[in-house]
Amino acid sequence: MKLWTSENNIDKTIEKFTIGQDNVLDLELAHYDVLGSKAHAEMLENVGLISEAENTTIQGGLDTILKSVEEGSFVIADGVEDIHSQVEILLTDLIGDAAKKLHTARSRNDQVLLDLRLYFRDKIEGLIELTKDAVEAFATKSEVSKNYLMPGYTHTQLGMVSSYGLWFGCYAEALVDDYHQLQSTHKRINQNPLGSAAGYGSSFPIDRMMTTKSLGFDNLCYNAMYAQFGRGKTELVISQAIAGLAFTISKFAYDVCLYSNQDFDLVKLPETHTTGSSIMPHKKNPDVFELIRARCNQLQSLPTQVLMIIQNLPSGYHRDFQQLKELLFPAFGTLKDILEILIDVIPKVIIKKDALNQSKYDLLYTVDSINVLIQGGMSMRDAYFQVKDAVVNGTFKPIKDLHHVHAGSIGNLCTEEILKKMEV
């Protein structure tokens, strides 16, 4: 059943191919399609295109459909092209001819644009809240770990004395930047495309600002052609925000996998968050973080996948855009799951409080030794070579009781300042 034809003479193979996954993925849009239709009907009455009685009837029918969506009984029937068709078919069955007026001054083009923007807005708001919770989890872990030293690496080689607080705090601040990118993305998409019709506006006296306010948008897409141009660009901006967040989490997951290795022995995961081996009884595998790393790496490919679909298309609508749903919709669920696991496990990561007592970490203290010599009046360059010579000839002795000198700067984590950055 299609809204654009009264006949059903399309080849079944072509029909199946063009519908693709829409009859499954569009269930995610059902709630938003009904809300958009309710706002559109209110506007149509307000400008005199339908009567008050017709709007009342339409609203009642849409409320019935919305209830079925919320209860989980709503389905897109076999042969129905998409969510927009299914809602209109059901509404017509419920209320009769009044339903046929709902599509006045509206196209499926701006209908799907509206549904997607409402859907994306909700999903991004959810990610923003979870990212904020993740920042707070890392910041809390940073504070409780700030007095415990760990090795800092450059080029995957021993570098300088660091602290667990600095390590956890690094990811707290990285996530703050991801948080702001999500907020910026939210602002970019929270503009109302309804009323742009097929991309060239409507000759009816519609009130686009009314639907903008009733649907909670910050603003509207003023240029009808640009509203349609936003399809694809919207998904690209979202994919970039998702990829940025995934990049941060993937790097932390890699750190955990590396540092929980027995050779590093810097952190330990609780047994509830590890798996074992069928033949090696000593194994405690960081499978959760390996899968987080893999799935985040997949998410980082999203911008490229989106670009491969939308690049080199002229202005106007193209069916190519349909494929974007198959990329973006699952990505939100994947990232939501990852963030929830991360928030749960961060407080449970066990740190090795005496990690630097091992002699293999003695070289971490060369910078502290140089600083002591400089404070005694020696030039930086002479101090550097004196310590370097001691390292080369094997006579270097770390002054570990001076670790507090270095830890003073390491301990200055600026946790409160990092959390305040989220408020900007």
DOTI-711329 format. One record per residue (C-alpha): x negated, z negated, y. Coordinates in nm, 3 decimals. Each point is the difference from the previous one (the first is absolute). Layout:
! residues N
<xx:X zz:Z yy:Y> $
...
END
This chain:
! residues 424
<xx:0.000 zz:0.000 yy:0.000> $
<xx:-0.143 zz:0.109 yy:0.336> $
<xx:0.128 zz:-0.043 yy:0.352> $
<xx:-0.121 zz:0.344 yy:0.108> $
<xx:0.202 zz:0.206 yy:-0.245> $
<xx:0.344 zz:-0.007 yy:-0.161> $
<xx:-0.132 zz:0.178 yy:-0.305> $
<xx:-0.238 zz:-0.118 yy:-0.268> $
<xx:-0.166 zz:0.326 yy:-0.092> $
<xx:-0.365 zz:-0.101 yy:0.042> $
<xx:-0.222 zz:0.048 yy:-0.305> $
<xx:-0.026 zz:-0.331 yy:-0.188> $
<xx:-0.377 zz:0.022 yy:-0.034> $
<xx:-0.036 zz:0.062 yy:0.373> $
<xx:0.244 zz:-0.282 yy:0.073> $
<xx:-0.200 zz:-0.246 yy:-0.209> $
<xx:-0.325 zz:0.115 yy:0.157> $
<xx:0.121 zz:-0.029 yy:0.359> $
<xx:0.163 zz:-0.340 yy:-0.048> $
<xx:-0.321 zz:-0.134 yy:-0.156> $
<xx:-0.005 zz:-0.381 yy:0.009> $
<xx:0.249 zz:-0.028 yy:0.286> $
<xx:0.283 zz:-0.128 yy:-0.219> $
<xx:-0.224 zz:-0.291 yy:-0.099> $
<xx:-0.201 zz:-0.067 yy:0.315> $
<xx:0.299 zz:0.037 yy:0.230> $
<xx:0.154 zz:-0.314 yy:-0.149> $
<xx:-0.258 zz:-0.180 yy:0.216> $
<xx:0.166 zz:0.159 yy:0.303> $
<xx:0.363 zz:-0.078 yy:-0.087> $
<xx:0.022 zz:-0.314 yy:0.212> $
<xx:-0.148 zz:0.176 yy:0.302> $
<xx:0.211 zz:0.313 yy:-0.039> $
<xx:0.317 zz:-0.207 yy:0.015> $
<xx:-0.123 zz:-0.202 yy:0.299> $
<xx:-0.090 zz:0.320 yy:0.183> $
<xx:0.340 zz:0.149 yy:-0.076> $
<xx:0.178 zz:-0.311 yy:0.130> $
<xx:-0.194 zz:0.016 yy:0.328> $
<xx:0.067 zz:0.374 yy:0.029> $
<xx:0.374 zz:-0.048 yy:-0.054> $
<xx:0.015 zz:-0.271 yy:0.267> $
<xx:-0.171 zz:0.236 yy:0.240> $
<xx:0.235 zz:0.288 yy:-0.086> $
<xx:0.298 zz:-0.218 yy:0.089> $
<xx:-0.167 zz:-0.120 yy:0.318> $
<xx:-0.046 zz:0.357 yy:0.129> $
<xx:0.346 zz:0.111 yy:-0.113> $
<xx:-0.092 zz:0.224 yy:-0.291> $
<xx:0.202 zz:-0.208 yy:-0.248> $
<xx:0.290 zz:-0.237 yy:0.059> $
<xx:-0.010 zz:-0.377 yy:-0.024> $
<xx:0.216 zz:0.015 yy:-0.311> $
<xx:-0.232 zz:0.252 yy:-0.163> $
<xx:-0.303 zz:-0.212 yy:0.076> $
<xx:0.170 zz:-0.309 yy:-0.141> $
<xx:0.077 zz:0.187 yy:-0.319> $
<xx:-0.355 zz:0.137 yy:-0.024> $
<xx:-0.151 zz:-0.344 yy:0.060> $
<xx:0.212 zz:-0.151 yy:-0.275> $
<xx:-0.104 zz:0.267 yy:-0.247> $
<xx:-0.366 zz:-0.034 yy:0.090> $
<xx:0.021 zz:-0.378 yy:-0.039> $
<xx:0.134 zz:0.051 yy:-0.352> $
<xx:-0.292 zz:0.231 yy:-0.081> $
<xx:-0.245 zz:-0.243 yy:0.158> $
<xx:0.132 zz:-0.280 yy:-0.219> $
<xx:-0.062 zz:0.210 yy:-0.311> $
<xx:-0.355 zz:0.064 yy:0.120> $
<xx:-0.063 zz:-0.370 yy:0.054> $
<xx:0.151 zz:-0.088 yy:-0.339> $
<xx:-0.216 zz:0.262 yy:-0.173> $
<xx:0.287 zz:0.209 yy:-0.136> $
<xx:-0.059 zz:0.298 yy:0.229> $
<xx:-0.137 zz:0.311 yy:-0.175> $
<xx:-0.070 zz:0.360 yy:0.091> $
<xx:0.199 zz:0.203 yy:-0.249> $
<xx:-0.145 zz:0.285 yy:-0.203> $
<xx:0.014 zz:0.324 yy:0.193> $
<xx:0.022 zz:-0.172 yy:0.339> $
<xx:-0.284 zz:0.120 yy:0.218> $
<xx:-0.097 zz:-0.310 yy:0.193> $
<xx:0.110 zz:-0.333 yy:0.145> $
<xx:0.173 zz:0.162 yy:0.297> $
<xx:0.215 zz:0.215 yy:-0.227> $
<xx:0.088 zz:-0.294 yy:-0.224> $
<xx:0.109 zz:-0.222 yy:0.287> $
<xx:0.219 zz:0.272 yy:0.151> $
<xx:0.154 zz:0.085 yy:-0.338> $
<xx:0.082 zz:-0.367 yy:-0.069> $
<xx:0.133 zz:-0.049 yy:0.351> $
<xx:0.227 zz:0.302 yy:-0.035> $
<xx:0.131 zz:-0.132 yy:-0.331> $
<xx:0.068 zz:-0.338 yy:0.164> $
<xx:0.159 zz:0.098 yy:0.332> $
<xx:0.082 zz:0.370 yy:-0.016> $
<xx:-0.021 zz:0.243 yy:0.291> $
<xx:-0.136 zz:-0.250 yy:0.254> $
<xx:-0.329 zz:0.008 yy:-0.188> $
<xx:-0.038 zz:0.370 yy:0.076> $
<xx:-0.042 zz:-0.080 yy:0.370> $
<xx:-0.298 zz:-0.231 yy:-0.049> $
<xx:-0.252 zz:0.284 yy:-0.004> $
<xx:0.104 zz:0.115 yy:0.349> $
<xx:-0.305 zz:0.035 yy:0.231> $
<xx:-0.232 zz:-0.083 yy:-0.287> $
<xx:-0.218 zz:0.196 yy:-0.244> $
<xx:-0.154 zz:-0.102 yy:-0.329> $
<xx:-0.329 zz:0.044 yy:0.182> $
<xx:0.049 zz:-0.281 yy:0.250> $
<xx:0.187 zz:-0.198 yy:-0.266> $
<xx:-0.302 zz:-0.009 yy:-0.229> $
<xx:-0.232 zz:-0.064 yy:0.296> $
<xx:0.213 zz:-0.300 yy:0.092> $
<xx:0.017 zz:-0.135 yy:-0.356> $
<xx:-0.375 zz:0.029 yy:-0.040> $
<xx:-0.080 zz:-0.167 yy:0.329> $
<xx:0.232 zz:-0.290 yy:-0.077> $
<xx:-0.149 zz:-0.028 yy:-0.351> $
<xx:-0.360 zz:0.024 yy:0.122> $
<xx:0.070 zz:-0.254 yy:0.275> $
<xx:0.123 zz:-0.259 yy:-0.250> $
<xx:-0.286 zz:0.062 yy:-0.241> $
<xx:-0.261 zz:-0.027 yy:0.273> $
<xx:0.155 zz:-0.319 yy:0.130> $
<xx:-0.034 zz:-0.141 yy:-0.351> $
<xx:-0.367 zz:0.103 yy:-0.015> $
<xx:-0.062 zz:-0.152 yy:0.342> $
<xx:0.132 zz:-0.337 yy:-0.117> $
<xx:-0.198 zz:0.011 yy:-0.324> $
<xx:-0.317 zz:0.100 yy:0.184> $
<xx:0.049 zz:-0.293 yy:0.236> $
<xx:0.034 zz:-0.232 yy:-0.300> $
<xx:-0.317 zz:0.150 yy:-0.149> $
<xx:-0.190 zz:-0.059 yy:0.325> $
<xx:0.109 zz:-0.362 yy:-0.001> $
<xx:-0.098 zz:-0.041 yy:-0.367> $
<xx:-0.349 zz:0.133 yy:0.068> $
<xx:-0.034 zz:-0.206 yy:0.318> $
<xx:0.100 zz:-0.320 yy:-0.180> $
<xx:-0.243 zz:0.072 yy:-0.283> $
<xx:-0.268 zz:0.072 yy:0.259> $
<xx:0.045 zz:-0.339 yy:0.163> $
<xx:-0.012 zz:-0.200 yy:-0.323> $
<xx:-0.307 zz:0.194 yy:-0.115> $
<xx:-0.201 zz:0.012 yy:0.322> $
<xx:-0.251 zz:-0.270 yy:-0.091> $
<xx:-0.108 zz:0.163 yy:-0.325> $
<xx:-0.281 zz:0.253 yy:0.004> $
<xx:-0.016 zz:0.328 yy:-0.187> $
<xx:-0.242 zz:0.293 yy:0.007> $
<xx:0.054 zz:0.280 yy:0.246> $
<xx:-0.092 zz:0.348 yy:-0.116> $
<xx:-0.116 zz:0.319 yy:0.170> $
<xx:-0.058 zz:0.314 yy:-0.208> $
<xx:0.121 zz:-0.219 yy:-0.292> $
<xx:-0.327 zz:-0.189 yy:0.042> $
<xx:-0.046 zz:-0.364 yy:0.097> $
<xx:0.025 zz:-0.020 yy:0.376> $
<xx:0.070 zz:-0.325 yy:0.178> $
<xx:0.175 zz:-0.329 yy:-0.054> $
<xx:0.373 zz:0.039 yy:0.047> $
<xx:0.300 zz:-0.220 yy:-0.076> $
<xx:0.317 zz:0.033 yy:-0.199> $
<xx:0.185 zz:-0.070 yy:0.321> $
<xx:-0.157 zz:0.301 yy:0.166> $
<xx:0.083 zz:0.220 yy:-0.299> $
<xx:0.367 zz:-0.098 yy:-0.016> $
<xx:0.022 zz:0.008 yy:0.380> $
<xx:-0.133 zz:0.355 yy:0.005> $
<xx:0.303 zz:0.119 yy:-0.194> $
<xx:0.236 zz:-0.205 yy:0.213> $
<xx:-0.116 zz:0.183 yy:0.311> $
<xx:-0.006 zz:0.338 yy:-0.176> $
<xx:0.363 zz:-0.051 yy:-0.096> $
<xx:0.085 zz:-0.086 yy:0.361> $
<xx:-0.108 zz:0.352 yy:0.097> $
<xx:0.213 zz:0.139 yy:-0.285> $
<xx:0.287 zz:-0.216 yy:0.124> $
<xx:-0.028 zz:0.158 yy:0.346> $
<xx:-0.014 zz:0.348 yy:-0.148> $
<xx:0.324 zz:-0.070 yy:-0.185> $
<xx:0.156 zz:-0.126 yy:0.323> $
<xx:-0.109 zz:0.314 yy:0.181> $
<xx:0.144 zz:0.210 yy:-0.281> $
<xx:0.328 zz:-0.191 yy:0.024> $
<xx:0.016 zz:0.075 yy:0.370> $
<xx:-0.073 zz:0.369 yy:-0.062> $
<xx:0.284 zz:0.044 yy:-0.247> $
<xx:0.260 zz:-0.229 yy:0.158> $
<xx:0.150 zz:0.285 yy:0.202> $
<xx:0.344 zz:0.144 yy:-0.065> $
<xx:0.017 zz:0.363 yy:-0.118> $
<xx:0.379 zz:0.002 yy:-0.045> $
<xx:0.167 zz:0.260 yy:0.219> $
<xx:-0.282 zz:0.252 yy:-0.029> $
<xx:0.211 zz:0.173 yy:-0.269> $
<xx:-0.193 zz:0.282 yy:-0.169> $
<xx:-0.277 zz:-0.034 yy:0.256> $
<xx:0.167 zz:0.171 yy:0.295> $
<xx:0.248 zz:-0.258 yy:0.120> $
<xx:0.378 zz:0.001 yy:0.017> $
<xx:0.240 zz:0.162 yy:0.247> $
<xx:0.239 zz:-0.293 yy:-0.042> $
<xx:-0.001 zz:-0.278 yy:0.263> $
<xx:-0.166 zz:-0.254 yy:-0.229> $
<xx:-0.145 zz:-0.333 yy:0.114> $
<xx:-0.342 zz:-0.028 yy:-0.161> $
<xx:-0.087 zz:-0.319 yy:0.184> $
<xx:0.301 zz:-0.171 yy:-0.156> $
<xx:-0.119 zz:0.066 yy:-0.355> $
<xx:-0.353 zz:-0.093 yy:0.104> $
<xx:0.115 zz:-0.345 yy:0.106> $
<xx:0.244 zz:-0.057 yy:-0.285> $
<xx:-0.265 zz:0.084 yy:-0.261> $
<xx:-0.264 zz:-0.220 yy:0.162> $
<xx:-0.245 zz:0.270 yy:0.105> $
<xx:-0.241 zz:-0.066 yy:0.285> $
<xx:0.053 zz:0.348 yy:0.139> $
<xx:0.113 zz:0.346 yy:-0.102> $
<xx:-0.168 zz:0.331 yy:-0.072> $
<xx:0.104 zz:0.177 yy:0.320> $
<xx:-0.103 zz:0.352 yy:-0.089> $
<xx:0.218 zz:0.120 yy:-0.287> $
<xx:-0.271 zz:0.233 yy:-0.125> $
<xx:-0.259 zz:-0.277 yy:0.001> $
<xx:0.235 zz:-0.222 yy:-0.201> $
<xx:-0.024 zz:0.256 yy:-0.280> $
<xx:-0.372 zz:0.047 yy:0.066> $
<xx:-0.034 zz:-0.372 yy:-0.075> $
<xx:0.074 zz:0.067 yy:-0.367> $
<xx:-0.337 zz:0.002 yy:-0.166> $
<xx:-0.175 zz:-0.148 yy:0.300> $
<xx:0.189 zz:-0.323 yy:-0.060> $
<xx:-0.110 zz:-0.008 yy:-0.364> $
<xx:-0.359 zz:0.077 yy:0.100> $
<xx:-0.016 zz:-0.293 yy:0.242> $
<xx:0.150 zz:-0.230 yy:-0.262> $
<xx:-0.240 zz:0.121 yy:-0.268> $
<xx:-0.294 zz:-0.072 yy:0.230> $
<xx:0.118 zz:-0.357 yy:0.058> $
<xx:0.048 zz:-0.051 yy:-0.373> $
<xx:-0.342 zz:0.148 yy:-0.075> $
<xx:-0.168 zz:-0.225 yy:0.258> $
<xx:0.154 zz:-0.310 yy:-0.152> $
<xx:-0.087 zz:0.119 yy:-0.349> $
<xx:-0.361 zz:0.056 yy:0.106> $
<xx:-0.037 zz:-0.364 yy:0.106> $
<xx:0.157 zz:-0.138 yy:-0.316> $
<xx:-0.198 zz:0.234 yy:-0.227> $
<xx:-0.328 zz:-0.121 yy:0.147> $
<xx:0.095 zz:-0.363 yy:-0.058> $
<xx:0.107 zz:0.082 yy:-0.357> $
<xx:-0.340 zz:0.158 yy:-0.061> $
<xx:-0.172 zz:-0.312 yy:0.140> $
<xx:0.196 zz:-0.224 yy:-0.235> $
<xx:-0.079 zz:0.216 yy:-0.304> $
<xx:-0.369 zz:-0.001 yy:0.094> $
<xx:-0.032 zz:-0.366 yy:0.097> $
<xx:0.186 zz:-0.126 yy:-0.306> $
<xx:-0.257 zz:0.173 yy:-0.222> $
<xx:-0.222 zz:-0.255 yy:-0.176> $
<xx:-0.316 zz:0.141 yy:0.165> $
<xx:0.143 zz:-0.068 yy:0.344> $
<xx:0.206 zz:-0.306 yy:-0.100> $
<xx:0.136 zz:-0.059 yy:0.348> $
<xx:0.373 zz:-0.021 yy:-0.061> $
<xx:0.228 zz:-0.063 yy:-0.293> $
<xx:0.359 zz:0.103 yy:-0.051> $
<xx:0.251 zz:-0.239 yy:-0.157> $
<xx:0.071 zz:0.078 yy:-0.365> $
<xx:0.358 zz:0.084 yy:0.092> $
<xx:-0.134 zz:0.298 yy:0.194> $
<xx:-0.244 zz:0.139 yy:-0.256> $
<xx:0.021 zz:0.173 yy:-0.337> $
<xx:-0.212 zz:-0.033 yy:-0.314> $
<xx:-0.167 zz:0.216 yy:-0.260> $
<xx:0.116 zz:0.066 yy:-0.355> $
<xx:-0.353 zz:-0.042 yy:-0.142> $
<xx:-0.203 zz:-0.183 yy:0.269> $
<xx:0.141 zz:-0.352 yy:0.029> $
<xx:-0.201 zz:-0.086 yy:0.311> $
<xx:0.151 zz:0.277 yy:0.215> $
<xx:0.216 zz:-0.076 yy:0.304> $
<xx:0.071 zz:0.338 yy:0.155> $
<xx:0.111 zz:0.047 yy:0.364> $
<xx:0.256 zz:0.261 yy:-0.103> $
<xx:0.235 zz:-0.090 yy:0.284> $
<xx:-0.261 zz:0.079 yy:0.263> $
<xx:-0.117 zz:0.309 yy:-0.186> $
<xx:0.356 zz:0.133 yy:0.008> $
<xx:0.039 zz:-0.103 yy:0.365> $
<xx:-0.319 zz:0.192 yy:0.075> $
<xx:0.117 zz:0.308 yy:-0.191> $
<xx:0.348 zz:0.003 yy:0.152> $
<xx:-0.136 zz:-0.056 yy:0.350> $
<xx:-0.238 zz:0.291 yy:-0.052> $
<xx:0.298 zz:0.213 yy:-0.099> $
<xx:0.181 zz:-0.109 yy:0.316> $
<xx:-0.301 zz:0.102 yy:0.209> $
<xx:0.058 zz:0.358 yy:-0.112> $
<xx:0.349 zz:0.007 yy:0.153> $
<xx:-0.093 zz:0.150 yy:0.341> $
<xx:-0.176 zz:0.289 yy:-0.174> $
<xx:0.296 zz:0.060 yy:-0.231> $
<xx:0.241 zz:-0.003 yy:0.293> $
<xx:-0.220 zz:0.237 yy:0.200> $
<xx:-0.018 zz:0.242 yy:-0.291> $
<xx:0.380 zz:0.031 yy:0.017> $
<xx:0.061 zz:0.009 yy:0.376> $
<xx:-0.297 zz:0.191 yy:0.136> $
<xx:0.039 zz:0.357 yy:0.125> $
<xx:0.379 zz:-0.015 yy:0.014> $
<xx:0.173 zz:0.145 yy:0.309> $
<xx:0.247 zz:-0.208 yy:0.197> $
<xx:0.345 zz:-0.062 yy:-0.139> $
<xx:0.114 zz:-0.136 yy:-0.336> $
<xx:-0.155 zz:0.108 yy:-0.329> $
<xx:0.091 zz:-0.110 yy:-0.351> $
<xx:-0.368 zz:-0.089 yy:-0.052> $
<xx:0.079 zz:-0.333 yy:0.166> $
<xx:0.211 zz:-0.103 yy:-0.298> $
<xx:-0.322 zz:-0.064 yy:-0.195> $
<xx:-0.108 zz:-0.268 yy:0.246> $
<xx:0.254 zz:-0.244 yy:-0.139> $
<xx:-0.166 zz:0.017 yy:-0.340> $
<xx:-0.326 zz:-0.111 yy:0.163> $
<xx:0.118 zz:-0.266 yy:0.244> $
<xx:0.286 zz:-0.175 yy:-0.176> $
<xx:-0.206 zz:-0.130 yy:-0.298> $
<xx:-0.289 zz:-0.090 yy:0.231> $
<xx:0.204 zz:-0.267 yy:0.178> $
<xx:0.082 zz:-0.171 yy:-0.328> $
<xx:-0.360 zz:0.015 yy:-0.120> $
<xx:-0.138 zz:-0.150 yy:0.320> $
<xx:0.269 zz:-0.269 yy:0.008> $
<xx:-0.093 zz:-0.109 yy:-0.355> $
<xx:-0.371 zz:-0.004 yy:0.087> $
<xx:0.050 zz:-0.211 yy:0.312> $
<xx:0.220 zz:-0.250 yy:-0.182> $
<xx:-0.261 zz:-0.043 yy:-0.274> $
<xx:-0.278 zz:-0.031 yy:0.257> $
<xx:0.186 zz:-0.269 yy:0.194> $
<xx:0.058 zz:-0.190 yy:-0.323> $
<xx:-0.356 zz:0.017 yy:-0.134> $
<xx:-0.211 zz:-0.059 yy:0.313> $
<xx:0.053 zz:-0.379 yy:0.007> $
<xx:-0.082 zz:-0.012 yy:-0.372> $
<xx:-0.339 zz:0.176 yy:0.017> $
<xx:-0.262 zz:-0.255 yy:-0.106> $
<xx:-0.326 zz:0.006 yy:0.195> $
<xx:-0.340 zz:-0.117 yy:-0.129> $
<xx:-0.084 zz:-0.270 yy:0.253> $
<xx:-0.363 zz:-0.038 yy:-0.112> $
<xx:-0.069 zz:0.371 yy:-0.042> $
<xx:-0.315 zz:0.005 yy:0.215> $
<xx:-0.175 zz:-0.274 yy:-0.199> $
<xx:-0.130 zz:0.272 yy:-0.231> $
<xx:-0.359 zz:0.109 yy:0.068> $
<xx:0.097 zz:0.367 yy:-0.011> $
<xx:0.159 zz:-0.051 yy:0.340> $
<xx:-0.311 zz:-0.147 yy:0.169> $
<xx:-0.073 zz:0.321 yy:0.191> $
<xx:0.328 zz:-0.037 yy:0.187> $
<xx:-0.176 zz:-0.261 yy:0.214> $
<xx:-0.273 zz:0.224 yy:0.145> $
<xx:0.192 zz:0.050 yy:0.324> $
<xx:0.039 zz:-0.377 yy:0.038> $
<xx:-0.375 zz:-0.040 yy:-0.046> $
<xx:-0.068 zz:0.265 yy:0.265> $
<xx:0.234 zz:-0.178 yy:0.239> $
<xx:-0.181 zz:-0.332 yy:-0.055> $
<xx:-0.333 zz:0.162 yy:0.088> $
<xx:0.150 zz:0.160 yy:0.312> $
<xx:0.140 zz:-0.336 yy:0.110> $
<xx:-0.354 zz:-0.134 yy:-0.037> $
<xx:-0.128 zz:0.253 yy:0.253> $
<xx:-0.106 zz:0.295 yy:-0.216> $
<xx:0.108 zz:0.352 yy:0.093> $
<xx:0.272 zz:0.158 yy:-0.208> $
<xx:-0.227 zz:0.276 yy:-0.130> $
<xx:-0.281 zz:-0.237 yy:-0.100> $
<xx:0.250 zz:-0.231 yy:-0.168> $
<xx:0.150 zz:0.294 yy:-0.188> $
<xx:-0.333 zz:0.112 yy:-0.144> $
<xx:-0.110 zz:-0.354 yy:-0.085> $
<xx:0.312 zz:-0.051 yy:-0.208> $
<xx:-0.025 zz:0.350 yy:-0.146> $
<xx:-0.358 zz:-0.064 yy:-0.112> $
<xx:0.112 zz:-0.322 yy:-0.170> $
<xx:0.271 zz:0.193 yy:-0.184> $
<xx:-0.243 zz:0.271 yy:-0.112> $
<xx:-0.266 zz:-0.242 yy:-0.128> $
<xx:0.255 zz:-0.228 yy:-0.164> $
<xx:-0.060 zz:-0.306 yy:0.216> $
<xx:0.332 zz:0.004 yy:0.187> $
<xx:0.180 zz:-0.334 yy:-0.018> $
<xx:0.355 zz:-0.015 yy:0.132> $
<xx:0.086 zz:-0.290 yy:0.227> $
<xx:0.343 zz:-0.059 yy:-0.146> $
<xx:0.060 zz:-0.324 yy:0.182> $
<xx:0.018 zz:0.212 yy:0.314> $
<xx:0.293 zz:0.195 yy:-0.136> $
<xx:0.225 zz:-0.192 yy:0.236> $
<xx:-0.174 zz:0.172 yy:0.293> $
<xx:0.116 zz:0.334 yy:-0.134> $
<xx:0.331 zz:-0.132 yy:-0.125> $
<xx:0.086 zz:-0.112 yy:0.351> $
<xx:0.041 zz:0.360 yy:0.111> $
<xx:0.153 zz:0.101 yy:-0.331> $
<xx:0.252 zz:-0.282 yy:0.023> $
<xx:0.120 zz:0.123 yy:0.341> $
<xx:0.269 zz:0.210 yy:-0.164> $
<xx:0.231 zz:0.034 yy:0.299> $
<xx:0.295 zz:-0.037 yy:-0.237> $
<xx:0.242 zz:-0.098 yy:0.275> $
<xx:-0.111 zz:0.294 yy:0.212> $
<xx:0.048 zz:0.239 yy:-0.293> $
<xx:0.353 zz:-0.127 yy:-0.056> $
<xx:0.073 zz:0.032 yy:0.372> $
<xx:-0.099 zz:0.368 yy:-0.015> $
<xx:0.318 zz:0.062 yy:-0.199> $
<xx:0.204 zz:-0.115 yy:0.298> $
<xx:-0.145 zz:0.261 yy:0.236> $
END
